[in-house]
Amino acid sequence: MLTVLLVAGCASPVAGGPDASRTSVPPGAAAHGAPTSFDAPLVPETGVYLGMYYGDGTQDETDDAVGRVPQLHLTYVGWEDPWTTDAVLAEDVERGQLSLVNWEPFGVDLQDVVDGRYDDLLARRADEAAGLTQPAFLDLAAEMNEEEGWGGHDPGLYVAAYRHVHDAFDGKDGGNVVWVWAPNNVDSAGAPPALDYYPGDDYVDWTGIDGYNWGTSDPDFEWQGFEEVFRDMYDDLRTLGKPIIVGETASAEEGGSKAAWVEGIVPTLRDEFPDIRALVWFDVDKERDWRVRSSEDSLAAVRELAADELFQTS
């Protein structure tokens, strides 16, 4: 993961976009029996948000390549970064994007959070958040069940810290913070399962999943289709009754057709994963070449995905 400046919410809703208190029925839900209804903030009435982490070229260059401005903009911030008041806020306002802020407590002992060491900082952030002109998604301490292991894979400590941060904002942020809890798609070997870290229904607005197709360039990995990457964790999270965001995803090129992998996203969301209401592409050459523009075929497939009616939210 990266720590960069915040790009946050917009002054008015995305065109055809969200109402902060909307209840909605996901697309494709009829194929799974009774439609799921979400009483949660920022859920699109129809369709799925498309999001982007801009790690390859400028935002405008990426949007031109993809053929549109995605509805969500993912960014990463450090624990003490003043993410609620950063000057970059104006850029998303102008672009008409919602923000997904991934708040990472690197270097922080979660017991210190629970014990109140950071209460002054949290109070400032909460007061500042009240000045945001549109609600923003806040993904706090993501991937706690896997690589990041916030709190040393201690679910009780993690839950206590998440709740403490949430409570510091409760009633002070003007309803501008939409709380996301997003485990990795797989649990670390020997570590507690993801649901053990769930802070509780009163503390979470959206659940999420981060997951990738790692390809076959490493002998420890095998090619996985989009459904394979997310199936197990999706089934777990769906029991919680919250809208789900894919907070990070992409595919490697090695071991199969990345274009075909992308082409499988829309039918899988429609037919298998109706509770996923947002999906964010991690556009960077990092552990693998996750970029949209890793090949001409990949770019063509992402352009087709971005133009699909499923991602035209209302």
FIPAMI-80557 format. One record per residue (C-alpha): residue number from 1; residue in one letter; z negated, y, x negated. Coordinates in nm, 2 decimals. Example, Ala and Ser with C-alpha at 12.3 -4.5 7.8 and 13.67 -1.06 7.14 Angstrom:
<recs>
{1, 'A', {-0.78, -0.45, -1.23}}
{2, 'S', {-0.71, -0.11, -1.37}}
</recs>
This chain:
<recs>
{1, 'M', {0.00, 0.00, 0.00}}
{2, 'L', {0.05, 0.36, -0.10}}
{3, 'T', {-0.17, 0.67, -0.06}}
{4, 'V', {0.04, 0.97, 0.04}}
{5, 'L', {0.01, 1.29, 0.24}}
{6, 'L', {-0.02, 1.27, 0.61}}
{7, 'V', {0.26, 1.34, 0.85}}
{8, 'A', {0.10, 1.37, 1.19}}
{9, 'G', {0.15, 1.42, 1.55}}
{10, 'C', {0.39, 1.66, 1.73}}
{11, 'A', {0.31, 1.96, 1.95}}
{12, 'S', {0.48, 1.82, 2.26}}
{13, 'P', {0.55, 1.46, 2.36}}
{14, 'V', {0.85, 1.29, 2.22}}
{15, 'A', {1.15, 1.33, 2.44}}
{16, 'G', {1.11, 1.08, 2.72}}
{17, 'G', {0.79, 0.99, 2.54}}
{18, 'P', {0.43, 0.91, 2.60}}
{19, 'D', {0.17, 1.03, 2.83}}
{20, 'A', {-0.17, 1.01, 2.66}}
{21, 'S', {-0.33, 0.82, 2.95}}
{22, 'R', {-0.04, 0.62, 3.08}}
{23, 'T', {-0.07, 0.26, 3.21}}
{24, 'S', {0.24, 0.06, 3.16}}
{25, 'V', {0.41, -0.27, 3.21}}
{26, 'P', {0.58, -0.41, 2.90}}
{27, 'P', {0.95, -0.51, 2.89}}
{28, 'G', {1.01, -0.88, 2.93}}
{29, 'A', {0.67, -0.95, 3.08}}
{30, 'A', {0.81, -1.12, 3.38}}
{31, 'A', {0.91, -1.41, 3.16}}
{32, 'H', {0.54, -1.47, 3.09}}
{33, 'G', {0.41, -1.48, 3.44}}
{34, 'A', {0.22, -1.18, 3.58}}
{35, 'P', {0.31, -0.85, 3.40}}
{36, 'T', {0.06, -0.72, 3.15}}
{37, 'S', {-0.08, -0.38, 3.24}}
{38, 'F', {-0.23, -0.16, 2.98}}
{39, 'D', {-0.48, 0.12, 3.05}}
{40, 'A', {-0.45, 0.27, 2.70}}
{41, 'P', {-0.33, 0.60, 2.55}}
{42, 'L', {0.02, 0.66, 2.42}}
{43, 'V', {0.17, 0.34, 2.56}}
{44, 'P', {0.54, 0.40, 2.65}}
{45, 'E', {0.62, 0.34, 3.01}}
{46, 'T', {0.92, 0.14, 2.92}}
{47, 'G', {1.05, 0.01, 2.59}}
{48, 'V', {0.91, -0.01, 2.24}}
{49, 'Y', {0.85, 0.26, 1.98}}
{50, 'L', {1.04, 0.24, 1.66}}
{51, 'G', {0.86, 0.36, 1.36}}
{52, 'M', {0.93, 0.42, 0.99}}
{53, 'Y', {0.74, 0.45, 0.66}}
{54, 'Y', {0.97, 0.67, 0.45}}
{55, 'G', {0.95, 0.52, 0.11}}
{56, 'D', {1.32, 0.52, 0.02}}
{57, 'G', {1.48, 0.87, 0.01}}
{58, 'T', {1.40, 1.17, 0.22}}
{59, 'Q', {1.32, 1.15, 0.59}}
{60, 'D', {1.65, 1.31, 0.68}}
{61, 'E', {1.85, 1.07, 0.46}}
{62, 'T', {1.68, 0.77, 0.61}}
{63, 'D', {1.72, 0.89, 0.97}}
{64, 'D', {2.09, 0.96, 0.90}}
{65, 'A', {2.13, 0.61, 0.76}}
{66, 'V', {1.95, 0.45, 1.05}}
{67, 'G', {2.13, 0.67, 1.31}}
{68, 'R', {1.82, 0.83, 1.47}}
{69, 'V', {1.48, 0.98, 1.43}}
{70, 'P', {1.22, 0.70, 1.49}}
{71, 'Q', {0.95, 0.79, 1.74}}
{72, 'L', {0.67, 0.70, 1.50}}
{73, 'H', {0.60, 0.81, 1.14}}
{74, 'L', {0.37, 0.60, 0.93}}
{75, 'T', {0.17, 0.75, 0.65}}
{76, 'Y', {-0.12, 0.65, 0.43}}
{77, 'V', {-0.43, 0.86, 0.35}}
{78, 'G', {-0.73, 0.81, 0.13}}
{79, 'W', {-1.09, 0.82, 0.25}}
{80, 'E', {-1.16, 1.18, 0.17}}
{81, 'D', {-0.82, 1.32, 0.23}}
{82, 'P', {-0.82, 1.60, 0.49}}
{83, 'W', {-0.56, 1.43, 0.70}}
{84, 'T', {-0.63, 1.62, 1.02}}
{85, 'T', {-0.54, 1.96, 0.88}}
{86, 'D', {-0.27, 1.88, 0.62}}
{87, 'A', {0.01, 2.14, 0.61}}
{88, 'V', {0.26, 1.85, 0.65}}
{89, 'L', {0.15, 1.83, 1.02}}
{90, 'A', {0.41, 2.10, 1.10}}
{91, 'E', {0.70, 1.87, 0.98}}
{92, 'D', {0.63, 1.61, 1.24}}
{93, 'V', {0.59, 1.88, 1.50}}
{94, 'E', {0.94, 2.00, 1.42}}
{95, 'R', {1.08, 1.65, 1.41}}
{96, 'G', {0.94, 1.54, 1.74}}
{97, 'Q', {0.76, 1.23, 1.61}}
{98, 'L', {0.42, 1.08, 1.68}}
{99, 'S', {0.21, 0.99, 1.38}}
{100, 'L', {0.05, 0.66, 1.27}}
{101, 'V', {-0.21, 0.74, 1.01}}
{102, 'N', {-0.33, 0.45, 0.80}}
{103, 'W', {-0.67, 0.55, 0.68}}
{104, 'E', {-0.77, 0.35, 0.37}}
{105, 'P', {-1.13, 0.35, 0.24}}
{106, 'F', {-1.05, 0.26, -0.12}}
{107, 'G', {-1.35, 0.29, -0.34}}
{108, 'V', {-1.59, 0.31, -0.05}}
{109, 'D', {-1.89, 0.08, 0.00}}
{110, 'L', {-1.88, 0.02, 0.38}}
{111, 'Q', {-2.26, -0.01, 0.38}}
{112, 'D', {-2.27, 0.35, 0.27}}
{113, 'V', {-2.06, 0.43, 0.58}}
{114, 'V', {-2.30, 0.25, 0.80}}
{115, 'D', {-2.60, 0.41, 0.63}}
{116, 'G', {-2.46, 0.76, 0.71}}
{117, 'R', {-2.37, 0.87, 0.36}}
{118, 'Y', {-2.03, 1.00, 0.48}}
{119, 'D', {-2.15, 1.15, 0.82}}
{120, 'D', {-2.08, 1.51, 0.71}}
{121, 'L', {-1.72, 1.41, 0.62}}
{122, 'L', {-1.67, 1.22, 0.94}}
{123, 'A', {-1.81, 1.51, 1.14}}
{124, 'R', {-1.56, 1.75, 0.98}}
{125, 'R', {-1.27, 1.52, 1.04}}
{126, 'A', {-1.37, 1.48, 1.41}}
{127, 'D', {-1.40, 1.85, 1.46}}
{128, 'E', {-1.06, 1.91, 1.29}}
{129, 'A', {-0.90, 1.63, 1.50}}
{130, 'A', {-0.98, 1.83, 1.81}}
{131, 'G', {-0.73, 2.09, 1.69}}
{132, 'L', {-0.44, 1.85, 1.68}}
{133, 'T', {-0.17, 1.94, 1.93}}
{134, 'Q', {-0.09, 1.58, 2.02}}
{135, 'P', {-0.28, 1.25, 2.00}}
{136, 'A', {-0.22, 1.05, 1.68}}
{137, 'F', {-0.26, 0.68, 1.61}}
{138, 'L', {-0.53, 0.61, 1.36}}
{139, 'D', {-0.52, 0.27, 1.19}}
{140, 'L', {-0.86, 0.25, 1.02}}
{141, 'A', {-0.91, 0.00, 0.74}}
{142, 'A', {-0.62, -0.23, 0.82}}
{143, 'E', {-0.57, -0.58, 0.69}}
{144, 'M', {-0.94, -0.65, 0.66}}
{145, 'N', {-0.88, -1.02, 0.70}}
{146, 'E', {-0.65, -1.05, 0.40}}
{147, 'E', {-0.56, -0.87, 0.08}}
{148, 'E', {-0.76, -0.55, 0.14}}
{149, 'G', {-1.08, -0.73, 0.24}}
{150, 'W', {-1.26, -0.41, 0.33}}
{151, 'G', {-1.64, -0.49, 0.31}}
{152, 'G', {-1.59, -0.80, 0.10}}
{153, 'H', {-1.46, -1.01, 0.39}}
{154, 'D', {-1.80, -0.96, 0.58}}
{155, 'P', {-1.71, -0.92, 0.95}}
{156, 'G', {-2.05, -0.79, 1.05}}
{157, 'L', {-2.03, -0.51, 0.79}}
{158, 'Y', {-1.67, -0.43, 0.87}}
{159, 'V', {-1.74, -0.40, 1.24}}
{160, 'A', {-2.05, -0.19, 1.19}}
{161, 'A', {-1.85, 0.05, 0.97}}
{162, 'Y', {-1.56, 0.07, 1.20}}
{163, 'R', {-1.79, 0.15, 1.49}}
{164, 'H', {-1.98, 0.41, 1.29}}
{165, 'V', {-1.66, 0.60, 1.22}}
{166, 'H', {-1.54, 0.57, 1.58}}
{167, 'D', {-1.88, 0.69, 1.71}}
{168, 'A', {-1.87, 0.99, 1.47}}
{169, 'F', {-1.54, 1.10, 1.65}}
{170, 'D', {-1.64, 1.00, 2.00}}
{171, 'G', {-1.65, 1.31, 2.22}}
{172, 'K', {-1.57, 1.55, 1.94}}
{173, 'D', {-1.20, 1.49, 1.87}}
{174, 'G', {-1.07, 1.60, 2.21}}
{175, 'G', {-0.92, 1.26, 2.28}}
{176, 'N', {-0.66, 1.31, 2.00}}
{177, 'V', {-0.74, 1.00, 1.80}}
{178, 'V', {-0.59, 0.67, 1.93}}
{179, 'W', {-0.78, 0.39, 1.76}}
{180, 'V', {-0.58, 0.10, 1.61}}
{181, 'W', {-0.72, -0.22, 1.47}}
{182, 'A', {-0.46, -0.41, 1.27}}
{183, 'P', {-0.52, -0.73, 1.08}}
{184, 'N', {-0.27, -0.90, 0.85}}
{185, 'N', {-0.06, -1.17, 1.01}}
{186, 'V', {-0.24, -1.43, 0.80}}
{187, 'D', {-0.61, -1.47, 0.70}}
{188, 'S', {-0.71, -1.51, 0.34}}
{189, 'A', {-0.79, -1.86, 0.24}}
{190, 'G', {-1.16, -1.93, 0.30}}
{191, 'A', {-1.22, -1.59, 0.47}}
{192, 'P', {-1.32, -1.55, 0.83}}
{193, 'P', {-1.04, -1.53, 1.09}}
{194, 'A', {-0.91, -1.20, 1.20}}
{195, 'L', {-1.08, -1.19, 1.54}}
{196, 'D', {-1.42, -1.21, 1.38}}
{197, 'Y', {-1.36, -0.85, 1.26}}
{198, 'Y', {-1.27, -0.72, 1.60}}
{199, 'P', {-1.48, -0.41, 1.67}}
{200, 'G', {-1.48, -0.45, 2.05}}
{201, 'D', {-1.29, -0.33, 2.35}}
{202, 'D', {-1.48, 0.00, 2.36}}
{203, 'Y', {-1.37, 0.08, 2.00}}
{204, 'V', {-1.01, -0.02, 2.00}}
{205, 'D', {-0.71, 0.13, 2.20}}
{206, 'W', {-0.43, -0.07, 2.04}}
{207, 'T', {-0.44, -0.38, 1.83}}
{208, 'G', {-0.19, -0.44, 1.55}}
{209, 'I', {-0.04, -0.68, 1.31}}
{210, 'D', {0.11, -0.63, 0.96}}
{211, 'G', {0.34, -0.90, 0.85}}
{212, 'Y', {0.65, -0.96, 0.63}}
{213, 'N', {0.91, -1.22, 0.56}}
{214, 'W', {0.86, -1.27, 0.19}}
{215, 'G', {1.18, -1.48, 0.13}}
{216, 'T', {1.20, -1.75, -0.13}}
{217, 'S', {1.19, -1.57, -0.47}}
{218, 'D', {0.84, -1.70, -0.52}}
{219, 'P', {0.77, -2.07, -0.50}}
{220, 'D', {0.46, -2.01, -0.28}}
{221, 'F', {0.67, -1.85, 0.00}}
{222, 'E', {0.94, -1.98, 0.23}}
{223, 'W', {1.18, -1.80, 0.46}}
{224, 'Q', {1.03, -1.71, 0.80}}
{225, 'G', {1.20, -1.57, 1.10}}
{226, 'F', {1.05, -1.27, 1.28}}
{227, 'E', {0.89, -1.49, 1.54}}
{228, 'E', {0.74, -1.72, 1.28}}
{229, 'V', {0.59, -1.42, 1.09}}
{230, 'F', {0.40, -1.29, 1.40}}
{231, 'R', {0.36, -1.58, 1.64}}
{232, 'D', {0.01, -1.70, 1.55}}
{233, 'M', {-0.15, -1.36, 1.53}}
{234, 'Y', {0.03, -1.23, 1.83}}
{235, 'D', {-0.11, -1.52, 2.04}}
{236, 'D', {-0.46, -1.44, 1.91}}
{237, 'L', {-0.43, -1.06, 1.98}}
{238, 'R', {-0.28, -1.10, 2.32}}
{239, 'T', {-0.61, -1.25, 2.44}}
{240, 'L', {-0.77, -0.91, 2.38}}
{241, 'G', {-0.56, -0.74, 2.65}}
{242, 'K', {-0.45, -0.44, 2.44}}
{243, 'P', {-0.11, -0.31, 2.36}}
{244, 'I', {0.00, -0.43, 2.01}}
{245, 'I', {0.17, -0.24, 1.73}}
{246, 'V', {0.35, -0.40, 1.44}}
{247, 'G', {0.20, -0.16, 1.19}}
{248, 'E', {0.41, -0.28, 0.89}}
{249, 'T', {0.71, -0.51, 0.87}}
{250, 'A', {1.03, -0.58, 0.68}}
{251, 'S', {1.22, -0.87, 0.53}}
{252, 'A', {1.31, -0.97, 0.18}}
{253, 'E', {1.68, -1.05, 0.10}}
{254, 'E', {1.62, -1.38, -0.10}}
{255, 'G', {1.64, -1.71, 0.08}}
{256, 'G', {1.83, -1.62, 0.39}}
{257, 'S', {2.01, -1.35, 0.59}}
{258, 'K', {1.81, -1.04, 0.62}}
{259, 'A', {2.06, -0.90, 0.86}}
{260, 'A', {2.01, -1.21, 1.09}}
{261, 'W', {1.64, -1.16, 1.05}}
{262, 'V', {1.67, -0.81, 1.18}}
{263, 'E', {1.90, -0.92, 1.46}}
{264, 'G', {1.63, -1.16, 1.58}}
{265, 'I', {1.38, -0.88, 1.64}}
{266, 'V', {1.50, -0.74, 1.97}}
{267, 'P', {1.54, -1.08, 2.16}}
{268, 'T', {1.21, -1.19, 2.02}}
{269, 'L', {1.03, -0.88, 2.14}}
{270, 'R', {1.19, -0.91, 2.48}}
{271, 'D', {1.15, -1.28, 2.54}}
{272, 'E', {0.84, -1.38, 2.34}}
{273, 'F', {0.63, -1.08, 2.25}}
{274, 'P', {0.61, -0.85, 2.55}}
{275, 'D', {0.28, -0.70, 2.45}}
{276, 'I', {0.42, -0.55, 2.13}}
{277, 'R', {0.50, -0.19, 2.22}}
{278, 'A', {0.56, -0.04, 1.88}}
{279, 'L', {0.72, -0.16, 1.55}}
{280, 'V', {0.71, 0.01, 1.22}}
{281, 'W', {0.95, -0.06, 0.93}}
{282, 'F', {0.81, -0.04, 0.58}}
{283, 'D', {1.11, 0.11, 0.40}}
{284, 'V', {1.03, 0.08, 0.03}}
{285, 'D', {1.12, -0.14, -0.27}}
{286, 'K', {0.78, -0.27, -0.36}}
{287, 'E', {0.67, -0.64, -0.38}}
{288, 'R', {1.01, -0.72, -0.24}}
{289, 'D', {1.31, -0.50, -0.16}}
{290, 'W', {1.19, -0.42, 0.19}}
{291, 'R', {1.43, -0.13, 0.23}}
{292, 'V', {1.66, -0.07, 0.52}}
{293, 'R', {1.93, -0.01, 0.27}}
{294, 'S', {1.87, -0.31, 0.05}}
{295, 'S', {2.23, -0.42, 0.14}}
{296, 'E', {2.51, -0.31, 0.36}}
{297, 'D', {2.45, -0.59, 0.60}}
{298, 'S', {2.08, -0.51, 0.63}}
{299, 'L', {2.16, -0.14, 0.71}}
{300, 'A', {2.42, -0.23, 0.97}}
{301, 'A', {2.16, -0.46, 1.14}}
{302, 'V', {1.89, -0.20, 1.14}}
{303, 'R', {2.13, 0.06, 1.28}}
{304, 'E', {2.21, -0.18, 1.56}}
{305, 'L', {1.84, -0.24, 1.62}}
{306, 'A', {1.76, 0.13, 1.63}}
{307, 'A', {2.03, 0.19, 1.89}}
{308, 'D', {1.92, -0.09, 2.12}}
{309, 'E', {1.80, 0.01, 2.46}}
{310, 'L', {1.46, -0.16, 2.40}}
{311, 'F', {1.38, 0.12, 2.15}}
{312, 'Q', {1.48, 0.40, 2.39}}
{313, 'T', {1.13, 0.46, 2.52}}
{314, 'S', {1.03, 0.65, 2.83}}
</recs>
